[in-house]
């Protein structure tokens, strides 16, 4: 039987993979995917605690997190496309749009 501990362990593993992806990669698309992975790890934890406590609050928060993640992905992809048109690179270290 799958317990709450298993869900929390899965969420912690996914969140750790996401943090490592954000801290080590320089490609902006991989960084955005790592942020999405971290948000999904939080959703797993919210749903696990919601199920454990027999309340709907965690599921409602998970839906809000999914909504924010969708908006973040849309805005982030738009910014990435605009930067790629100007600089023709996806490397974070080479993007310096604020510098003259």
Phi, psi and omega in degrees: 000138180274124182258177178297326179300321179296318178295319179294322177295318176297315178298318179295320179295316179295320179294320178296318177297320178295317179295318178297320178296321179290320186281333186257335185270153178246355178278127187293330178291320178293324177296317178296320178294325178292323176295319176297322178296321178294321178295323178291327175296320177295321178298320178299317179294319179298316180292321180296315179290326177297318178292319182295319183272356181057044176232157183267353187301317180297324179290324177295316177297323178297322177294321176296320179295321177296321178296315178295322179295322178294318178293320179296320179294319180293313180292317180297319179294322176297318178294319179296318179295318178296319179291324180293327177294323182279315188255343182056039175214154177249003182279129183294325183292336182265357181265116180223059184292334181280346180271146178267000000 
